[in-house]
Amino acid sequence: MNRARAMSYLLSRASPGMPLGASRAWLIGATRSKASAPPSAALAAEPFLNGSSSNYVEEMYTAWLSDPKSVHQSWDTFFRNAVSGARPGEAYTAPPSLAEPQANHVPLTSLAPALASPQMVSDAPISDKVIDDHLAVQGIIRAYQARGHLVAALDPLGIDREALSERHPTTLPSKTVVRNYFDYIGESDMERSFKLPLSTFVGGSETTLPLKEIIKRLEDAYCRSIGVEFMFINSLEQCNWIRQKFETPGIMYMSAQEKRLLLARLTRSHGFEAFLARKFSSEKRFGLEGCEILIPAMKQVIDRSTSLGVESFVMGMPHRGRLNVLSNVCRKPLEHIFCQFAGLDTGDEGSGDVKYHLGTYVERLNRVTNKNIRLAIVANPSHLEAVNPVVQGKTRAEQFYHGDSEGNKVLSVLLHGDAAFSGQGIVYETFHLSELPQYTTHGTIHVVVNNQIGFTTDPRMSRSSPYCTDVARVVNAPIFHVNADDPEAVMHVCNVAADWRHTFHKDVVIDLVCYRRNGHNEIDEPMFTQPLMYNRIRKLKPCIDLYSDKLVSEGVVTKEEAKEVRDKYEKILEEAFAAAKMETRVFNKHWIDSPWSGFFEGKDPLRASPTGIHEDTITHICRRFSSAPPNASDFVIHRGLQRILNARMEMVKERTIDWAMGEAVAFGSLLKEGIHVRLSGQDVERGTFSHRHHILHHQKVDKSQYNALAHLYPDQAPYTVCNSSLSEYAVLGFELGFSMTNPNALVIWEAQFGDFHNTAQCIIDQFIASGQSKWIRQTGLVLLLPHGMEGMGPEHSSARLERFLQMTSDDPDILPAFSSDFAIRQLSDINWIVASCSTPANLFHILRRQIALPFRKPLILMTPKSLLRHPEAKSPFDDMVEGTEFQRVIPEAGPASKNPAGVKRLIFCSGKVYYDLTAARKEAGLEESIAISRMEQIAPFPYDLVKQECDKYPEAELVWSQEEHKNMGAWSYIQPRIATALNCEKHLIPSASESQESQSWYEYWFPWLFPTSSPSEVSPSEAPATTQSETPVASDTRVVRYAGRPVSASPATGNKKTHLRELKNLLEDALAL
Ligand SMILES: Cc1ncc(C[n+]2csc(CCOP(=O)(O)OP(=O)(O)O)c2C)c(N)n1
């Protein structure tokens, strides 16, 4: 509230009819309804002020308060009338004036409507003390709302803060909170009654309270076990909502039944950790001891949200307490959890992950609300907070596909550690997605397990912000700090958080201030580094004991009942433990977080659908894509864009496409088939290189846009194209999460320039490269990475192709069996696809192939820059029609291919350099003697086609030419693989499945195709062999030579001349015979 508004508000507390000069007369006594009466029609009677002069009024008023003579007599009269109860419009007595009132003047009474009455005009002086006391009380209330949290008793250890739990109501409040307001009002005023402003709810139904009581209630609301941070929020409505939720007397009331449920949940939480500690004392489990309240807290959030209509919860969390959450929140079978401790072999595919990183998905009944709910915990790597955007993307996708446009049915919940929450930048990046139209999940509930330590580092050394939660302030999220040893306070905060999210669809943070009873893990000794803290911790009773003692003393439960609850749960644990002992293997499939029910059913795991399409479809999409909106006469298009559309239409007439059209036809044809397409990244709507233009902007009307691909067919799937925030880490993670929800969607993230992906490296390394292996979770996510040496300097050239290839999971020394399904089998066995297309038609096919495959694989696609407009980088419609397909290798088709025996050199290359090589070859007149083959799919390596090409040119020297430096690009990947392709007999290996020990993913998903293996308990030795090897046994002693730039530390020169010289050298090296 600005000062002028504050003043008017202050004045509006005045009561008509009060005797002027009576001490505190206008601070007390008026009813709330009178005080808040709306401005009357008499406002116009005081036309000497307007909204913009409110500051001036305020100055006059302040000056008048300190000395009525310091202002003009007319102001003096006005204020006297106003405070003595003059009705609106009647306080003003016009002074002799030379000028007419201004037309835009607004009367003061519109700001302070309840002030004035002409009959009340009096010269009696106003007591300064009255004014000051009033201001002080207002200030005190506001101070508690703004700073009460600073002295709240949040820390169960009592280390960090001035604990006020024992504060007596008559004791002066902490200066930290009230600053110097108590210089104006003191202990002697404690018994005086003050009228309560509308900005507080501490009065409940009362409008006045003694100061003593006001302070007591404010301390109860803001300085006990809950510290509320919210006054930075820019919405008065939201601030008032929060005030009401914490200040209303009795708001934290819990029934005996609710308390018993809370005790039972706390008992389970505690019992689970205690049981594991007993049974697996030397195993790491990152237990929850010291924050056992987390389990009841999460359950409370779920109960409350479920009662408000939420059906699905997508959750992300770190290691701490994860097993407990899996068991007690998700109801993951205890046997599955115990088996993870037993060191058993895996019974299915995948390399697996440690138990405290695993995900899960369950559908179950919420017993409190009697509603069915879905719960998913997203699997994550050790990299703290990295899962946050993935959870958001998955949540957003669930909302999108359920038509849940306001997030009423699907809710994301993110758990954090205190050190990670403040330390990891991805937290900030993810927060910034929270309100973006195409990325919002309509509010996330964040829960911080704030044990006041990160591994061995305490907060003084690990963050510069006062709270670990300060990052959440950037999105105006309220932050509820709460002492985790006060279970009922925690439950209250959880309810408020769920209500907040339901009401405002915005993020909210619950900061569970707790401690960590053991070391970082159960094997660590915390006394090495935090001796004082741990001395204190050792003296603390566990929360369960404190709370059950409390309930016993309140008579809510008896000691026997509390024990009975513990014993019952102990029995459940023991039984599950015994059952787990009978298991002989663990199954990764038990931990899938995003099952795709129905997707794999009835599909041949090694058969892809065709990607070529009917020419009519191509023409239709191309025409739409080249046209202005249907209401073109009303929609003013930029002239430059109209030229682009015209040029596109010309291409349609010539039955050709360029890069942008190839992409558009891929998208459009998938949309036609009901496949949702989502393209996200920085500036993707136009395209970094201004080639895409998927969104046309009306040049005269703001927000008037046209998205041609969203209007191709009446019954098509939705097309989402969205410029993202300037974040790679969060946005790539988000799109990965989105892609996990629905396999029948093409989800694409595009980097501005390819190299920027490295700020999202964790998503690439920890999730995309290894996700299927660790968590048997598939994704068809596509990464478009602009790549190529165009003389644009070191940072805009290389998408670091070499890194993706280095993380590719195929063995360079193993030649898979050649068979009719060689290509798709390779795709199925690898962790991701890495490709660099040189033609728009191949781009079209590879994008469509993502959906045509019977499984999902990430696609890492190097995309061009200059090729976007290269006159030769075009494709005829013929290359996309039915019967055509993605070409893994585009073989030489020119003169050299007609007389292969006479070819002296066979150059393999990939991407844009092909066009440089062919132009230079032509110029040198070497088209007969040098063949150039393009490797469009680099990984999995097209052994069969490479071998075919090599065999075709038996006399040719083999060269690999690339524009990247020798220690970069594809060279180190292709070199050993070409050698393997040539020397087959040395590398002959049965098909990958035959050599696998455990069940492969497709055996699990397609059990009907593998009759000998049951999907659940198949023995590795029973795993069926796949097709027979047809690998030719032959040997070629040629070796491949490198032709390209030498090694370098930097990906590219910053000097244009050097760039051109390097290119010339490269071409000479490749082509000189
Ligand atoms: C990105 C990242 N950096 C470092 C680590 C190693 N590490 C694991 S737990 C941990 C401390 C985390 O502290 P906090 O977030 O407070 O959670 P707590 O373990 O206390 O529950 C660290 C540094 C990690 N897992 N991830």
The ligand as an SDF file (V2000), in Angstrom:
LIG
                    3D

 26 27  0  0  0  0  0  0  0  0999 V2000
   24.3530  -30.9560   -7.9280 C   0  0  0  0  0  0  0  0  0  0  0  0
   24.8830  -31.7370   -6.7520 C   0  0  0  0  0  0  0  0  0  0  0  0
   26.0150  -31.3220   -6.1610 N   0  0  0  0  0  0  0  0  0  0  0  0
   26.5150  -32.0120   -5.1180 C   0  0  0  0  0  0  0  0  0  0  0  0
   25.8940  -33.1300   -4.6620 C   0  0  0  0  0  0  0  0  0  0  0  0
   26.4660  -33.9360   -3.4890 C   0  0  0  0  0  0  0  0  0  0  0  0
   25.5470  -33.8480   -2.3390 N   0  0  0  0  0  0  0  0  0  0  0  0
   24.6700  -34.8210   -2.0870 C   0  0  0  0  0  0  0  0  0  0  0  0
   23.7040  -34.4620   -0.8010 S   0  0  0  0  0  0  0  0  0  0  0  0
   24.4680  -33.0100   -0.5360 C   0  0  0  0  0  0  0  0  0  0  0  0
   24.0030  -32.1040    0.5610 C   0  0  0  0  0  0  0  0  0  0  0  0
   22.6240  -31.6540    0.3350 C   0  0  0  0  0  0  0  0  0  0  0  0
   22.2000  -30.8610    1.3740 O   0  0  0  0  0  0  0  0  0  0  0  0
   20.7030  -30.4480    1.4870 P   0  0  0  0  0  0  0  0  0  0  0  0
   20.2130  -29.9400    0.1890 O   0  0  0  0  0  0  0  0  0  0  0  0
   20.5850  -29.5240    2.6190 O   0  0  0  0  0  0  0  0  0  0  0  0
   19.9400  -31.8110    1.7490 O   0  0  0  0  0  0  0  0  0  0  0  0
   20.1460  -32.8220    2.9720 P   0  0  0  0  0  0  0  0  0  0  0  0
   21.0930  -33.8710    2.5070 O   0  0  0  0  0  0  0  0  0  0  0  0
   20.6600  -32.0660    4.1120 O   0  0  0  0  0  0  0  0  0  0  0  0
   18.8060  -33.3750    3.2110 O   0  0  0  0  0  0  0  0  0  0  0  0
   25.4670  -32.8160   -1.4480 C   0  0  0  0  0  0  0  0  0  0  0  0
   26.3580  -31.6350   -1.4820 C   0  0  0  0  0  0  0  0  0  0  0  0
   24.7530  -33.5450   -5.3550 C   0  0  0  0  0  0  0  0  0  0  0  0
   24.1310  -34.6590   -5.0290 N   0  0  0  0  0  0  0  0  0  0  0  0
   24.2620  -32.8200   -6.3630 N   0  0  0  0  0  0  0  0  0  0  0  0
  1  2  1  0
  2  3  1  0
  2 26  2  0
  3  4  2  0
  4  5  1  0
  5  6  1  0
  5 24  2  0
  6  7  1  0
  7  8  2  0
  7 22  1  0
  8  9  1  0
  9 10  1  0
 10 11  1  0
 10 22  2  0
 11 12  1  0
 12 13  1  0
 13 14  1  0
 14 15  2  0
 14 16  1  0
 14 17  1  0
 17 18  1  0
 18 19  2  0
 18 20  1  0
 18 21  1  0
 22 23  1  0
 24 25  1  0
 24 26  1  0
M  CHG  1   7   1
M  END
$$$$
